[in-house]
Amino acid sequence: MIKVDFKNVTKTFEGRIEVLKGICLQLHNGESHIILGQSGCGKSVLMKCLLGIIPITSGDIVVDGISVLDKKQRRQYMRKFSVLFQGGALFDSMTVLENVEFALNQINHDAKTCRSIAEEKLIAVGLDQNIFTRYPAEISGGMQKRAALARALAMAPEVIIFDEPTSGLDPITGGVVCNLLKDTIAGTGITAITITHDLKVAEFLADRVSVLNKGHIEWTGKESEMSRCGNEFVERFFRASKGIINHRK
């Protein structure tokens, strides 16, 4: 079943800078899909278009039959998504528990229900109760990612977007976060879209990978097929990520 359908999506800024160029991509229900590419290739713009944060110039994005262009169903469309932002995006002035409760308050849960769901999700991502009353600045980057994931999951999304989930983390903590995301995807059956430049994340999380280059999709397939897919850019990206070629060339 098709969950998300990008239909020849373009995005042009100031009428002349074409950032997305005819994106055609179908994501399956329950799939873990990686959007992989270099900095500046259009990954973040694609995510913002999917979320309706910035308008597409032409084409359409359809999620479960609802178009991002349909203003009458805007709220229903947006309720399908949660985002784990690159920096976590926790509110510094709120405790970890209050951060999750705040998100739930936006969908009109009563205070007791908000507290119960927030505690449940924080425990589910492996945070101890003694962390709940701490502020983001008082916990590690890995714990902040866990808290941000709990907040995203508390919204009961159908599609979750992971924006550079290991950015700013050391290799060990990044590995822990990747394991947590993999377990979350497997345990919930949620459709996951991960935006990253890190091939290691794709190796660990992907059912399929789409490689974005200068605003268009070069190739889509299994991560294990990247090194021999027949696309020169994709194979070069793979080798560079593995440290096989000289990056100055």
Summary of the structure (lengths in Angstrom):
residues: 249
radius of gyration: 18.5
end to end distance: 42.1
largest distance: 59.1
contacts: 770
relative contact order: 0.16
helix: 41%
strand: 26%
